[in-house]
Amino acid sequence: MTLQVAVALDDQSFAAQDWVAAVERADDARLDFVTFDDRFGRQGPDAVLVASRVAPVTRHVGLVPVATTTHTEPFHLSTALATLDWVSQGRAGWQVRVSSDPAEAALLGLRAPLGFDDLFTEAADAVEVVRRLWDSWEDDAIIADVATGRFIDRDKLHYIDFTGEHFTVKGPSIVPRPPQGQPVIAALTHQARVWERLDVDVYFVTPADVDSAAKIVRQLPAEKKVFADIVAFLDADQETAIRRRGATTSDAAVFAGTAAQLADLIAGWEPSGIAGIRLRPGDHSDLTAITRDLVPVLRDRGLFEPATTTTLRERLGLPVAVNRYSPEAANA
């Protein structure tokens, strides 16, 4: 069994070329996807906009920006992410994040921070609203009939009529259904009370070893994809990597060593049942080392094989997203 490999990008640069260069490296290495970090209090460009910028210059790699549900309207999230899926021709995803930071709340001045339960209730509702809005156009809603002057079949646009504790959304969306139907939704989770509240397609987890990774996988439904996070400092010799790592701490396991040694670690974690690894480069040079040095080792050992499928859903082995408002869904 081969694993899927992703890379987490976190940069404060406002230079578009810096992002293009980084994602092109991941694309050339045929990594499965990259994630773009973001939060309200972070200096740097908007992650969804960055993903949209690099989409036209890449052809393979999936693009999964962080977008925070707290203080954000789900209608706006749905349209931005649907647009990303169109621009990338079906390679879009979304990493859900919540914010409990009072400083971030103060930036918007809308309300005080919510507690844990309310944050994730709101996030779960936001995910549901976004999913419904993506389905609010049936796949063949656009008819573009010049003879009759009809562009859209109005019978194939649907009001989602969502009413929850934190917002009410009627719809339909202003963007046609994305090419994937449902772009891939992911979340970083450290504990059961998070994944029990957020029903997403991909969970990023932070195990310390193969046993803890296996324990997490056993607690999640079999159809969910689990990616283990590893912070990676890679060098030609382990001593240099350890020196660069210094006193780095993280929620995820921190590795310092050679590409071959990291491949050994990944091979040791493969029996846990994880779908893949998301590597967090220790610094900018480590992204180059991952794509130039680690990927060939993983391929030689049969641990990683670049996908030939086009969309991110297909690449991750997720089922076809049937539109909930279609006749097929109604008859299921």
ZIRACOR-V924812 format. One line per field, one symbol per residue. burial: # if it has 16 or more other ideal C-beta (glycine too) atoms within 10 Angstrom, else .. A space follows every 10 residues. Layout:
burial->???
This chain:
burial->..#######. #.......## .######.## ########## ...##.##.# #####..#.# ########## ##.##.#### ########.# #########. ...##..... ..##....## ########## ########.. #......... .....###.# .#......#. ###.###### #########. ...##.##.# #######..# .##..##..# ....###### #####..... #..##..... .##.#####. .##.##..## .######### ##...##.## #.###.###. ..##..#... ###.##.#.. #.####.... ..
